[in-house]
């Protein structure tokens, strides 16, 4: 695992020297480990909460969702809780309904969490984004953080675009459309490039 991380850092620095400073300051990207099957539903629910929210607010609401579900977020607890009660935890109607639709998809086998470890990124994306209210950002976070995929390029994430712009000294934050093709030079390690973009934002804020 450490070999992949060091190889990824070297490849990124070689393909784009602008990243060398943040690589030197941030160190190796984190080790990735796929979550257990019984954790995957909860991870998706958490990603739904975090859509378009600041981290502190999202953490607060997620804690309320867990409490509302009786301390355990799973398919049955979400379905039993229902959208009205989920909204009372601070969720928007869209997010509450997305959680219910996700639970229904998992319950009837349209989203096959146990098989995701054996499916391609594209297959997982297609299956997960078929859930109402789950878009590419949530699916990308699931691939990266839950399934430990190393070649995800989440150009819809503002932090990634902001970090890329900081690394490259751009006057304005790069757009999704412009950033998408720039990941081609990093195929195989694009998740690690995204992580370095996030680190660039953290380092800039710490100055």
PyMOL CGO cylinders between C-alpha atoms (Angstrom):
from pymol import cmd
from pymol.cgo import CYLINDER

trace = [
    CYLINDER, 0.00, 0.00, 0.00, 2.77, 2.47, 0.90, 0.3, 1, 1, 1, 1, 1, 1,
    CYLINDER, 2.77, 2.47, 0.90, 4.45, 1.60, -2.41, 0.3, 1, 1, 1, 1, 1, 1,
    CYLINDER, 4.45, 1.60, -2.41, 1.36, 2.71, -4.34, 0.3, 1, 1, 1, 1, 1, 1,
    CYLINDER, 1.36, 2.71, -4.34, 1.22, 5.95, -2.34, 0.3, 1, 1, 1, 1, 1, 1,
    CYLINDER, 1.22, 5.95, -2.34, 4.86, 6.83, -2.96, 0.3, 1, 1, 1, 1, 1, 1,
    CYLINDER, 4.86, 6.83, -2.96, 4.63, 5.79, -6.61, 0.3, 1, 1, 1, 1, 1, 1,
    CYLINDER, 4.63, 5.79, -6.61, 1.52, 7.96, -7.01, 0.3, 1, 1, 1, 1, 1, 1,
    CYLINDER, 1.52, 7.96, -7.01, 3.24, 10.99, -5.46, 0.3, 1, 1, 1, 1, 1, 1,
    CYLINDER, 3.24, 10.99, -5.46, 6.24, 10.59, -7.75, 0.3, 1, 1, 1, 1, 1, 1,
    CYLINDER, 6.24, 10.59, -7.75, 4.07, 10.15, -10.83, 0.3, 1, 1, 1, 1, 1, 1,
    CYLINDER, 4.07, 10.15, -10.83, 2.01, 13.26, -10.03, 0.3, 1, 1, 1, 1, 1, 1,
    CYLINDER, 2.01, 13.26, -10.03, 5.14, 15.36, -9.47, 0.3, 1, 1, 1, 1, 1, 1,
    CYLINDER, 5.14, 15.36, -9.47, 6.64, 14.05, -12.70, 0.3, 1, 1, 1, 1, 1, 1,
    CYLINDER, 6.64, 14.05, -12.70, 3.49, 14.67, -14.75, 0.3, 1, 1, 1, 1, 1, 1,
    CYLINDER, 3.49, 14.67, -14.75, 2.89, 18.16, -13.30, 0.3, 1, 1, 1, 1, 1, 1,
    CYLINDER, 2.89, 18.16, -13.30, 5.72, 19.95, -11.49, 0.3, 1, 1, 1, 1, 1, 1,
    CYLINDER, 5.72, 19.95, -11.49, 3.25, 22.48, -10.04, 0.3, 1, 1, 1, 1, 1, 1,
    CYLINDER, 3.25, 22.48, -10.04, 2.26, 19.82, -7.51, 0.3, 1, 1, 1, 1, 1, 1,
    CYLINDER, 2.26, 19.82, -7.51, 5.77, 19.33, -6.13, 0.3, 1, 1, 1, 1, 1, 1,
    CYLINDER, 5.77, 19.33, -6.13, 5.44, 21.93, -3.40, 0.3, 1, 1, 1, 1, 1, 1,
    CYLINDER, 5.44, 21.93, -3.40, 2.15, 20.60, -2.00, 0.3, 1, 1, 1, 1, 1, 1,
    CYLINDER, 2.15, 20.60, -2.00, 3.49, 17.02, -2.23, 0.3, 1, 1, 1, 1, 1, 1,
    CYLINDER, 3.49, 17.02, -2.23, 6.57, 18.00, -0.25, 0.3, 1, 1, 1, 1, 1, 1,
    CYLINDER, 6.57, 18.00, -0.25, 4.47, 19.78, 2.37, 0.3, 1, 1, 1, 1, 1, 1,
    CYLINDER, 4.47, 19.78, 2.37, 1.58, 17.32, 2.65, 0.3, 1, 1, 1, 1, 1, 1,
    CYLINDER, 1.58, 17.32, 2.65, 3.52, 14.08, 2.32, 0.3, 1, 1, 1, 1, 1, 1,
    CYLINDER, 3.52, 14.08, 2.32, 2.13, 10.86, 0.89, 0.3, 1, 1, 1, 1, 1, 1,
    CYLINDER, 2.13, 10.86, 0.89, -1.59, 10.52, 0.20, 0.3, 1, 1, 1, 1, 1, 1,
    CYLINDER, -1.59, 10.52, 0.20, -3.56, 8.52, 2.76, 0.3, 1, 1, 1, 1, 1, 1,
    CYLINDER, -3.56, 8.52, 2.76, -3.83, 4.75, 2.60, 0.3, 1, 1, 1, 1, 1, 1,
    CYLINDER, -3.83, 4.75, 2.60, -7.14, 3.66, 1.12, 0.3, 1, 1, 1, 1, 1, 1,
    CYLINDER, -7.14, 3.66, 1.12, -9.12, 0.71, 2.43, 0.3, 1, 1, 1, 1, 1, 1,
    CYLINDER, -9.12, 0.71, 2.43, -12.50, -0.40, 1.16, 0.3, 1, 1, 1, 1, 1, 1,
    CYLINDER, -12.50, -0.40, 1.16, -15.27, -0.24, 3.76, 0.3, 1, 1, 1, 1, 1, 1,
    CYLINDER, -15.27, -0.24, 3.76, -17.06, -3.41, 4.81, 0.3, 1, 1, 1, 1, 1, 1,
    CYLINDER, -17.06, -3.41, 4.81, -20.29, -4.18, 2.99, 0.3, 1, 1, 1, 1, 1, 1,
    CYLINDER, -20.29, -4.18, 2.99, -22.36, -3.44, 6.10, 0.3, 1, 1, 1, 1, 1, 1,
    CYLINDER, -22.36, -3.44, 6.10, -20.83, 0.06, 6.30, 0.3, 1, 1, 1, 1, 1, 1,
    CYLINDER, -20.83, 0.06, 6.30, -21.48, 1.11, 2.72, 0.3, 1, 1, 1, 1, 1, 1,
    CYLINDER, -21.48, 1.11, 2.72, -25.11, 2.16, 3.11, 0.3, 1, 1, 1, 1, 1, 1,
    CYLINDER, -25.11, 2.16, 3.11, -24.22, 4.42, 6.03, 0.3, 1, 1, 1, 1, 1, 1,
    CYLINDER, -24.22, 4.42, 6.03, -21.41, 5.98, 4.03, 0.3, 1, 1, 1, 1, 1, 1,
    CYLINDER, -21.41, 5.98, 4.03, -23.79, 6.81, 1.19, 0.3, 1, 1, 1, 1, 1, 1,
    CYLINDER, -23.79, 6.81, 1.19, -26.27, 8.34, 3.62, 0.3, 1, 1, 1, 1, 1, 1,
    CYLINDER, -26.27, 8.34, 3.62, -23.48, 10.46, 5.09, 0.3, 1, 1, 1, 1, 1, 1,
    CYLINDER, -23.48, 10.46, 5.09, -22.46, 11.65, 1.62, 0.3, 1, 1, 1, 1, 1, 1,
    CYLINDER, -22.46, 11.65, 1.62, -26.05, 12.68, 0.92, 0.3, 1, 1, 1, 1, 1, 1,
    CYLINDER, -26.05, 12.68, 0.92, -26.02, 14.79, 4.10, 0.3, 1, 1, 1, 1, 1, 1,
    CYLINDER, -26.02, 14.79, 4.10, -22.76, 16.47, 3.06, 0.3, 1, 1, 1, 1, 1, 1,
    CYLINDER, -22.76, 16.47, 3.06, -23.96, 17.56, -0.38, 0.3, 1, 1, 1, 1, 1, 1,
    CYLINDER, -23.96, 17.56, -0.38, -23.48, 21.34, -0.73, 0.3, 1, 1, 1, 1, 1, 1,
    CYLINDER, -23.48, 21.34, -0.73, -22.98, 21.88, 3.00, 0.3, 1, 1, 1, 1, 1, 1,
    CYLINDER, -22.98, 21.88, 3.00, -20.07, 23.17, 5.08, 0.3, 1, 1, 1, 1, 1, 1,
    CYLINDER, -20.07, 23.17, 5.08, -18.39, 20.40, 7.06, 0.3, 1, 1, 1, 1, 1, 1,
    CYLINDER, -18.39, 20.40, 7.06, -19.44, 21.65, 10.50, 0.3, 1, 1, 1, 1, 1, 1,
    CYLINDER, -19.44, 21.65, 10.50, -23.11, 22.00, 9.55, 0.3, 1, 1, 1, 1, 1, 1,
    CYLINDER, -23.11, 22.00, 9.55, -23.09, 18.62, 7.80, 0.3, 1, 1, 1, 1, 1, 1,
    CYLINDER, -23.09, 18.62, 7.80, -21.56, 16.89, 10.82, 0.3, 1, 1, 1, 1, 1, 1,
    CYLINDER, -21.56, 16.89, 10.82, -24.26, 18.35, 13.06, 0.3, 1, 1, 1, 1, 1, 1,
    CYLINDER, -24.26, 18.35, 13.06, -27.09, 17.26, 10.79, 0.3, 1, 1, 1, 1, 1, 1,
    CYLINDER, -27.09, 17.26, 10.79, -25.60, 13.82, 10.27, 0.3, 1, 1, 1, 1, 1, 1,
    CYLINDER, -25.60, 13.82, 10.27, -25.43, 13.29, 14.02, 0.3, 1, 1, 1, 1, 1, 1,
    CYLINDER, -25.43, 13.29, 14.02, -29.11, 14.21, 14.24, 0.3, 1, 1, 1, 1, 1, 1,
    CYLINDER, -29.11, 14.21, 14.24, -29.96, 11.76, 11.45, 0.3, 1, 1, 1, 1, 1, 1,
    CYLINDER, -29.96, 11.76, 11.45, -28.17, 8.98, 13.33, 0.3, 1, 1, 1, 1, 1, 1,
    CYLINDER, -28.17, 8.98, 13.33, -30.03, 9.91, 16.51, 0.3, 1, 1, 1, 1, 1, 1,
    CYLINDER, -30.03, 9.91, 16.51, -33.36, 10.06, 14.68, 0.3, 1, 1, 1, 1, 1, 1,
    CYLINDER, -33.36, 10.06, 14.68, -32.71, 6.56, 13.32, 0.3, 1, 1, 1, 1, 1, 1,
    CYLINDER, -32.71, 6.56, 13.32, -32.22, 5.21, 16.83, 0.3, 1, 1, 1, 1, 1, 1,
    CYLINDER, -32.22, 5.21, 16.83, -28.43, 5.27, 16.72, 0.3, 1, 1, 1, 1, 1, 1,
    CYLINDER, -28.43, 5.27, 16.72, -28.01, 3.01, 13.70, 0.3, 1, 1, 1, 1, 1, 1,
    CYLINDER, -28.01, 3.01, 13.70, -28.33, 4.07, 10.09, 0.3, 1, 1, 1, 1, 1, 1,
    CYLINDER, -28.33, 4.07, 10.09, -29.31, 1.13, 7.91, 0.3, 1, 1, 1, 1, 1, 1,
    CYLINDER, -29.31, 1.13, 7.91, -31.92, 0.31, 5.29, 0.3, 1, 1, 1, 1, 1, 1,
    CYLINDER, -31.92, 0.31, 5.29, -34.62, -0.64, 7.78, 0.3, 1, 1, 1, 1, 1, 1,
    CYLINDER, -34.62, -0.64, 7.78, -34.06, 2.29, 10.16, 0.3, 1, 1, 1, 1, 1, 1,
    CYLINDER, -34.06, 2.29, 10.16, -34.20, 4.79, 7.29, 0.3, 1, 1, 1, 1, 1, 1,
    CYLINDER, -34.20, 4.79, 7.29, -37.40, 3.28, 5.87, 0.3, 1, 1, 1, 1, 1, 1,
    CYLINDER, -37.40, 3.28, 5.87, -38.98, 3.08, 9.32, 0.3, 1, 1, 1, 1, 1, 1,
    CYLINDER, -38.98, 3.08, 9.32, -38.05, 6.68, 10.14, 0.3, 1, 1, 1, 1, 1, 1,
    CYLINDER, -38.05, 6.68, 10.14, -39.55, 8.07, 6.94, 0.3, 1, 1, 1, 1, 1, 1,
    CYLINDER, -39.55, 8.07, 6.94, -38.98, 11.36, 5.09, 0.3, 1, 1, 1, 1, 1, 1,
    CYLINDER, -38.98, 11.36, 5.09, -40.96, 13.63, 7.43, 0.3, 1, 1, 1, 1, 1, 1,
    CYLINDER, -40.96, 13.63, 7.43, -38.99, 12.62, 10.51, 0.3, 1, 1, 1, 1, 1, 1,
    CYLINDER, -38.99, 12.62, 10.51, -35.72, 12.73, 8.58, 0.3, 1, 1, 1, 1, 1, 1,
    CYLINDER, -35.72, 12.73, 8.58, -36.49, 16.31, 7.59, 0.3, 1, 1, 1, 1, 1, 1,
    CYLINDER, -36.49, 16.31, 7.59, -36.92, 17.17, 11.27, 0.3, 1, 1, 1, 1, 1, 1,
    CYLINDER, -36.92, 17.17, 11.27, -33.21, 16.34, 11.70, 0.3, 1, 1, 1, 1, 1, 1,
    CYLINDER, -33.21, 16.34, 11.70, -32.39, 19.30, 9.48, 0.3, 1, 1, 1, 1, 1, 1,
    CYLINDER, -32.39, 19.30, 9.48, -32.40, 17.66, 6.06, 0.3, 1, 1, 1, 1, 1, 1,
    CYLINDER, -32.40, 17.66, 6.06, -33.92, 19.26, 3.02, 0.3, 1, 1, 1, 1, 1, 1,
    CYLINDER, -33.92, 19.26, 3.02, -36.90, 17.50, 1.47, 0.3, 1, 1, 1, 1, 1, 1,
    CYLINDER, -36.90, 17.50, 1.47, -34.70, 16.44, -1.46, 0.3, 1, 1, 1, 1, 1, 1,
    CYLINDER, -34.70, 16.44, -1.46, -32.08, 14.83, 0.80, 0.3, 1, 1, 1, 1, 1, 1,
    CYLINDER, -32.08, 14.83, 0.80, -34.66, 13.08, 2.97, 0.3, 1, 1, 1, 1, 1, 1,
    CYLINDER, -34.66, 13.08, 2.97, -36.34, 11.64, -0.11, 0.3, 1, 1, 1, 1, 1, 1,
    CYLINDER, -36.34, 11.64, -0.11, -32.93, 10.64, -1.53, 0.3, 1, 1, 1, 1, 1, 1,
    CYLINDER, -32.93, 10.64, -1.53, -32.24, 8.60, 1.60, 0.3, 1, 1, 1, 1, 1, 1,
    CYLINDER, -32.24, 8.60, 1.60, -35.61, 6.87, 1.34, 0.3, 1, 1, 1, 1, 1, 1,
    CYLINDER, -35.61, 6.87, 1.34, -35.10, 6.15, -2.37, 0.3, 1, 1, 1, 1, 1, 1,
    CYLINDER, -35.10, 6.15, -2.37, -31.60, 4.80, -1.65, 0.3, 1, 1, 1, 1, 1, 1,
    CYLINDER, -31.60, 4.80, -1.65, -32.98, 2.50, 1.04, 0.3, 1, 1, 1, 1, 1, 1,
    CYLINDER, -32.98, 2.50, 1.04, -35.66, 1.25, -1.34, 0.3, 1, 1, 1, 1, 1, 1,
    CYLINDER, -35.66, 1.25, -1.34, -33.09, 0.63, -4.09, 0.3, 1, 1, 1, 1, 1, 1,
    CYLINDER, -33.09, 0.63, -4.09, -30.88, -1.35, -1.71, 0.3, 1, 1, 1, 1, 1, 1,
    CYLINDER, -30.88, -1.35, -1.71, -33.84, -3.23, -0.24, 0.3, 1, 1, 1, 1, 1, 1,
    CYLINDER, -33.84, -3.23, -0.24, -35.09, -4.46, -3.61, 0.3, 1, 1, 1, 1, 1, 1,
    CYLINDER, -35.09, -4.46, -3.61, -31.66, -5.13, -5.09, 0.3, 1, 1, 1, 1, 1, 1,
    CYLINDER, -31.66, -5.13, -5.09, -31.36, -2.32, -7.59, 0.3, 1, 1, 1, 1, 1, 1,
    CYLINDER, -31.36, -2.32, -7.59, -28.31, -1.05, -5.67, 0.3, 1, 1, 1, 1, 1, 1,
    CYLINDER, -28.31, -1.05, -5.67, -26.15, -4.09, -4.89, 0.3, 1, 1, 1, 1, 1, 1,
    CYLINDER, -26.15, -4.09, -4.89, -23.78, -2.91, -2.18, 0.3, 1, 1, 1, 1, 1, 1,
    CYLINDER, -23.78, -2.91, -2.18, -22.22, -6.35, -1.70, 0.3, 1, 1, 1, 1, 1, 1,
    CYLINDER, -22.22, -6.35, -1.70, -21.20, -6.48, -5.37, 0.3, 1, 1, 1, 1, 1, 1,
    CYLINDER, -21.20, -6.48, -5.37, -19.75, -2.99, -5.64, 0.3, 1, 1, 1, 1, 1, 1,
    CYLINDER, -19.75, -2.99, -5.64, -16.27, -4.19, -4.76, 0.3, 1, 1, 1, 1, 1, 1,
    CYLINDER, -16.27, -4.19, -4.76, -16.26, -6.33, -7.89, 0.3, 1, 1, 1, 1, 1, 1,
    CYLINDER, -16.26, -6.33, -7.89, -17.82, -3.79, -10.25, 0.3, 1, 1, 1, 1, 1, 1,
    CYLINDER, -17.82, -3.79, -10.25, -16.09, -1.17, -12.38, 0.3, 1, 1, 1, 1, 1, 1,
    CYLINDER, -16.09, -1.17, -12.38, -16.24, 2.50, -11.42, 0.3, 1, 1, 1, 1, 1, 1,
    CYLINDER, -16.24, 2.50, -11.42, -18.61, 3.13, -14.31, 0.3, 1, 1, 1, 1, 1, 1,
    CYLINDER, -18.61, 3.13, -14.31, -20.94, 0.33, -13.25, 0.3, 1, 1, 1, 1, 1, 1,
    CYLINDER, -20.94, 0.33, -13.25, -21.07, 1.59, -9.66, 0.3, 1, 1, 1, 1, 1, 1,
    CYLINDER, -21.07, 1.59, -9.66, -21.66, 5.16, -10.84, 0.3, 1, 1, 1, 1, 1, 1,
    CYLINDER, -21.66, 5.16, -10.84, -24.56, 4.08, -13.04, 0.3, 1, 1, 1, 1, 1, 1,
    CYLINDER, -24.56, 4.08, -13.04, -26.16, 2.06, -10.25, 0.3, 1, 1, 1, 1, 1, 1,
    CYLINDER, -26.16, 2.06, -10.25, -25.79, 4.68, -7.51, 0.3, 1, 1, 1, 1, 1, 1,
    CYLINDER, -25.79, 4.68, -7.51, -26.80, 7.72, -9.57, 0.3, 1, 1, 1, 1, 1, 1,
    CYLINDER, -26.80, 7.72, -9.57, -30.02, 5.94, -10.55, 0.3, 1, 1, 1, 1, 1, 1,
    CYLINDER, -30.02, 5.94, -10.55, -31.18, 6.82, -7.04, 0.3, 1, 1, 1, 1, 1, 1,
    CYLINDER, -31.18, 6.82, -7.04, -33.21, 10.02, -7.00, 0.3, 1, 1, 1, 1, 1, 1,
    CYLINDER, -33.21, 10.02, -7.00, -31.16, 12.81, -5.42, 0.3, 1, 1, 1, 1, 1, 1,
    CYLINDER, -31.16, 12.81, -5.42, -27.75, 11.15, -5.79, 0.3, 1, 1, 1, 1, 1, 1,
    CYLINDER, -27.75, 11.15, -5.79, -25.56, 12.81, -8.39, 0.3, 1, 1, 1, 1, 1, 1,
    CYLINDER, -25.56, 12.81, -8.39, -21.99, 12.42, -9.60, 0.3, 1, 1, 1, 1, 1, 1,
    CYLINDER, -21.99, 12.42, -9.60, -20.45, 14.18, -6.56, 0.3, 1, 1, 1, 1, 1, 1,
    CYLINDER, -20.45, 14.18, -6.56, -21.96, 11.75, -4.05, 0.3, 1, 1, 1, 1, 1, 1,
    CYLINDER, -21.96, 11.75, -4.05, -21.10, 8.78, -6.25, 0.3, 1, 1, 1, 1, 1, 1,
    CYLINDER, -21.10, 8.78, -6.25, -17.51, 9.98, -6.64, 0.3, 1, 1, 1, 1, 1, 1,
    CYLINDER, -17.51, 9.98, -6.64, -17.10, 10.41, -2.88, 0.3, 1, 1, 1, 1, 1, 1,
    CYLINDER, -17.10, 10.41, -2.88, -18.48, 6.89, -2.42, 0.3, 1, 1, 1, 1, 1, 1,
    CYLINDER, -18.48, 6.89, -2.42, -16.01, 5.48, -4.92, 0.3, 1, 1, 1, 1, 1, 1,
    CYLINDER, -16.01, 5.48, -4.92, -13.06, 7.29, -3.36, 0.3, 1, 1, 1, 1, 1, 1,
    CYLINDER, -13.06, 7.29, -3.36, -13.74, 7.07, 0.35, 0.3, 1, 1, 1, 1, 1, 1,
    CYLINDER, -13.74, 7.07, 0.35, -15.88, 3.94, 0.70, 0.3, 1, 1, 1, 1, 1, 1,
    CYLINDER, -15.88, 3.94, 0.70, -14.65, 1.68, -2.10, 0.3, 1, 1, 1, 1, 1, 1,
    CYLINDER, -14.65, 1.68, -2.10, -11.06, 3.04, -2.01, 0.3, 1, 1, 1, 1, 1, 1,
    CYLINDER, -11.06, 3.04, -2.01, -10.88, 3.54, -5.76, 0.3, 1, 1, 1, 1, 1, 1,
    CYLINDER, -10.88, 3.54, -5.76, -7.68, 5.29, -6.86, 0.3, 1, 1, 1, 1, 1, 1,
    CYLINDER, -7.68, 5.29, -6.86, -8.69, 6.75, -10.22, 0.3, 1, 1, 1, 1, 1, 1,
    CYLINDER, -8.69, 6.75, -10.22, -11.70, 8.95, -9.49, 0.3, 1, 1, 1, 1, 1, 1,
    CYLINDER, -11.70, 8.95, -9.49, -11.69, 12.50, -10.87, 0.3, 1, 1, 1, 1, 1, 1,
    CYLINDER, -11.69, 12.50, -10.87, -14.36, 14.49, -8.95, 0.3, 1, 1, 1, 1, 1, 1,
    CYLINDER, -14.36, 14.49, -8.95, -14.35, 17.71, -10.96, 0.3, 1, 1, 1, 1, 1, 1,
    CYLINDER, -14.35, 17.71, -10.96, -17.75, 18.60, -9.48, 0.3, 1, 1, 1, 1, 1, 1,
    CYLINDER, -17.75, 18.60, -9.48, -16.12, 19.11, -6.09, 0.3, 1, 1, 1, 1, 1, 1,
    CYLINDER, -16.12, 19.11, -6.09, -15.43, 22.78, -5.42, 0.3, 1, 1, 1, 1, 1, 1,
    CYLINDER, -15.43, 22.78, -5.42, -12.50, 21.95, -3.13, 0.3, 1, 1, 1, 1, 1, 1,
    CYLINDER, -12.50, 21.95, -3.13, -10.78, 20.03, -5.92, 0.3, 1, 1, 1, 1, 1, 1,
    CYLINDER, -10.78, 20.03, -5.92, -11.28, 22.87, -8.39, 0.3, 1, 1, 1, 1, 1, 1,
    CYLINDER, -11.28, 22.87, -8.39, -10.18, 25.45, -5.83, 0.3, 1, 1, 1, 1, 1, 1,
    CYLINDER, -10.18, 25.45, -5.83, -7.09, 23.44, -4.91, 0.3, 1, 1, 1, 1, 1, 1,
    CYLINDER, -7.09, 23.44, -4.91, -6.12, 22.93, -8.54, 0.3, 1, 1, 1, 1, 1, 1,
    CYLINDER, -6.12, 22.93, -8.54, -6.42, 26.66, -9.09, 0.3, 1, 1, 1, 1, 1, 1,
    CYLINDER, -6.42, 26.66, -9.09, -4.24, 27.40, -6.05, 0.3, 1, 1, 1, 1, 1, 1,
    CYLINDER, -4.24, 27.40, -6.05, -1.59, 24.90, -7.13, 0.3, 1, 1, 1, 1, 1, 1,
    CYLINDER, -1.59, 24.90, -7.13, -1.43, 26.43, -10.59, 0.3, 1, 1, 1, 1, 1, 1,
    CYLINDER, -1.43, 26.43, -10.59, -1.69, 30.08, -9.53, 0.3, 1, 1, 1, 1, 1, 1,
    CYLINDER, -1.69, 30.08, -9.53, -4.90, 30.76, -11.42, 0.3, 1, 1, 1, 1, 1, 1,
    CYLINDER, -4.90, 30.76, -11.42, -6.71, 34.06, -10.91, 0.3, 1, 1, 1, 1, 1, 1,
    CYLINDER, -6.71, 34.06, -10.91, -10.13, 32.38, -10.94, 0.3, 1, 1, 1, 1, 1, 1,
    CYLINDER, -10.13, 32.38, -10.94, -11.36, 28.96, -9.86, 0.3, 1, 1, 1, 1, 1, 1,
    CYLINDER, -11.36, 28.96, -9.86, -11.20, 26.57, -12.79, 0.3, 1, 1, 1, 1, 1, 1,
    CYLINDER, -11.20, 26.57, -12.79, -14.51, 25.27, -14.14, 0.3, 1, 1, 1, 1, 1, 1,
    CYLINDER, -14.51, 25.27, -14.14, -15.62, 21.64, -14.20, 0.3, 1, 1, 1, 1, 1, 1,
    CYLINDER, -15.62, 21.64, -14.20, -15.53, 21.65, -17.99, 0.3, 1, 1, 1, 1, 1, 1,
    CYLINDER, -15.53, 21.65, -17.99, -11.96, 22.93, -18.12, 0.3, 1, 1, 1, 1, 1, 1,
    CYLINDER, -11.96, 22.93, -18.12, -10.67, 20.69, -15.33, 0.3, 1, 1, 1, 1, 1, 1,
    CYLINDER, -10.67, 20.69, -15.33, -12.15, 17.44, -16.64, 0.3, 1, 1, 1, 1, 1, 1,
    CYLINDER, -12.15, 17.44, -16.64, -9.67, 16.85, -19.50, 0.3, 1, 1, 1, 1, 1, 1,
    CYLINDER, -9.67, 16.85, -19.50, -6.68, 17.94, -17.41, 0.3, 1, 1, 1, 1, 1, 1,
    CYLINDER, -6.68, 17.94, -17.41, -7.02, 14.77, -15.37, 0.3, 1, 1, 1, 1, 1, 1,
    CYLINDER, -7.02, 14.77, -15.37, -6.12, 12.62, -18.38, 0.3, 1, 1, 1, 1, 1, 1,
    CYLINDER, -6.12, 12.62, -18.38, -2.40, 12.95, -17.68, 0.3, 1, 1, 1, 1, 1, 1,
    CYLINDER, -2.40, 12.95, -17.68, -2.95, 11.39, -14.23, 0.3, 1, 1, 1, 1, 1, 1,
    CYLINDER, -2.95, 11.39, -14.23, -5.03, 8.35, -15.21, 0.3, 1, 1, 1, 1, 1, 1,
    CYLINDER, -5.03, 8.35, -15.21, -4.60, 5.69, -12.55, 0.3, 1, 1, 1, 1, 1, 1,
    CYLINDER, -4.60, 5.69, -12.55, -3.97, 8.10, -9.66, 0.3, 1, 1, 1, 1, 1, 1,
    CYLINDER, -3.97, 8.10, -9.66, -6.61, 10.79, -10.09, 0.3, 1, 1, 1, 1, 1, 1,
    CYLINDER, -6.61, 10.79, -10.09, -8.03, 10.18, -6.60, 0.3, 1, 1, 1, 1, 1, 1,
    CYLINDER, -8.03, 10.18, -6.60, -4.61, 11.09, -5.21, 0.3, 1, 1, 1, 1, 1, 1,
    CYLINDER, -4.61, 11.09, -5.21, -4.47, 14.24, -7.34, 0.3, 1, 1, 1, 1, 1, 1,
    CYLINDER, -4.47, 14.24, -7.34, -7.85, 15.23, -5.91, 0.3, 1, 1, 1, 1, 1, 1,
    CYLINDER, -7.85, 15.23, -5.91, -6.49, 14.66, -2.39, 0.3, 1, 1, 1, 1, 1, 1,
    CYLINDER, -6.49, 14.66, -2.39, -3.52, 16.93, -3.09, 0.3, 1, 1, 1, 1, 1, 1,
    CYLINDER, -3.52, 16.93, -3.09, -5.93, 19.58, -4.36, 0.3, 1, 1, 1, 1, 1, 1,
    CYLINDER, -5.93, 19.58, -4.36, -7.81, 19.40, -1.05, 0.3, 1, 1, 1, 1, 1, 1,
    CYLINDER, -7.81, 19.40, -1.05, -4.51, 19.60, 0.83, 0.3, 1, 1, 1, 1, 1, 1,
    CYLINDER, -4.51, 19.60, 0.83, -3.55, 22.69, -1.17, 0.3, 1, 1, 1, 1, 1, 1,
    CYLINDER, -3.55, 22.69, -1.17, -6.69, 24.41, 0.10, 0.3, 1, 1, 1, 1, 1, 1,
    CYLINDER, -6.69, 24.41, 0.10, -5.95, 23.41, 3.71, 0.3, 1, 1, 1, 1, 1, 1,
    CYLINDER, -5.95, 23.41, 3.71, -2.35, 24.61, 3.45, 0.3, 1, 1, 1, 1, 1, 1,
    CYLINDER, -2.35, 24.61, 3.45, -3.43, 27.92, 1.90, 0.3, 1, 1, 1, 1, 1, 1,
    CYLINDER, -3.43, 27.92, 1.90, -5.90, 28.51, 4.73, 0.3, 1, 1, 1, 1, 1, 1,
    CYLINDER, -5.90, 28.51, 4.73, -3.25, 27.72, 7.34, 0.3, 1, 1, 1, 1, 1, 1,
    CYLINDER, -3.25, 27.72, 7.34, -0.97, 30.50, 6.13, 0.3, 1, 1, 1, 1, 1, 1,
]
cmd.load_cgo(trace, "trace")
